[in-house]
Amino acid sequence: MFESGTVILIKAASSAKPIKVNIGINWGAIAQKKLLGLFPKWENVNLDICVAIFNNNKDMIDLIYPAKTHSSDGAVYHSGDDTTGDKSIKEDNKDNEVISINFEKLSQNIVQMVFFLVSANRQDFAHIPYSKVRIYSGEVHQIENIFGEYNISAQKQFAGKVAMVLGKLYKEAENWQFKAIGEGLTSEKLLSTVSVIKERFLG
C-alpha cells in the first residue's frame, strides 16, 4: 500500500548527509494464460519514471524521462527505458528504472522535483501484478539507506489510472525532504500529467 508521509533526506547542518539519492521502480509484466498448460504468456508492461524539476517561481526548468536522461546541470539522470517489465510472478527486488540525484551538482535555483509514472501502453495500475517504488541513498547496486518503499499496483482504487504522482522532493529551510503522494491519474500523455502536477502538487 502507498502511505503518504514526509521524510527528511538531507539536513543542512548534518555532516553525514547523502550525496546521491535514487528513486527506483520495480515492476512485473502481466501473465496471461499458460501455453500448453505449462508456461505463461507474458504481456509487456512499459512504465516510465519521470521527474519534473521546478525553480522557486514554480517554473518547470527541466523534465527528465526515458527519452531525455540527463538534466542540464548533470545532477539528475535517468537509467534508461525498460519496455517490458519482469517476466516473473515474484518480485526480484531490482529496479527496472531509476532516477538519481547528485546534490553536489544540483543547481541552487531548484527547489522542487515531482516524480511520476506514466504507463506508456496505457495499462492501468490495477492490472499490473506488482510495482514497487523505493527511495534510497548510495548507488543503484550499492544501496546505503532505504528511506521508504511503496507498493502501487494490483489495487482496485487504481483501476483506470494510467499515470501516477509518486511524490516530491522539495527544499525547505535548506533541508531536502521527500513527501510521498501516490495518487493515480487518468492522463495518458507525459505533458498532460505535468499540467496536472503544476495545478495540484506544487507547494
Number of C-alpha atoms within 10 A of each C-alpha: 12 16 13 13 11 15 13 15 19 20 16 13 9 9 8 9 13 18 13 17 25 22 25 22 25 21 31 26 23 22 17 11 11 11 9 7 7 8 11 16 14 18 15 19 24 20 29 23 30 29 26 21 23 21 16 13 9 14 13 16 13 18 22 20 23 19 12 13 18 19 18 14 11 13 16 24 23 24 18 17 17 18 16 17 23 22 18 15 13 11 16 12 10 14 22 23 24 24 25 22 20 16 17 10 13 16 13 9 11 19 20 25 22 24 24 25 22 27 21 16 13 18 21 22 25 18 16 22 20 22 21 20 21 17 22 21 21 17 12 19 8 8 13 13 12 13 14 16 18 18 18 25 21 17 15 10 12 21 17 17 20 23 29 24 24 24 22 23 21 22 17 13 7 12 14 18 18 22 16 22 20 21 17 22 19 17 20 17 14 18 11 13 20 22 11 14 16 17 8 9 13 14 10
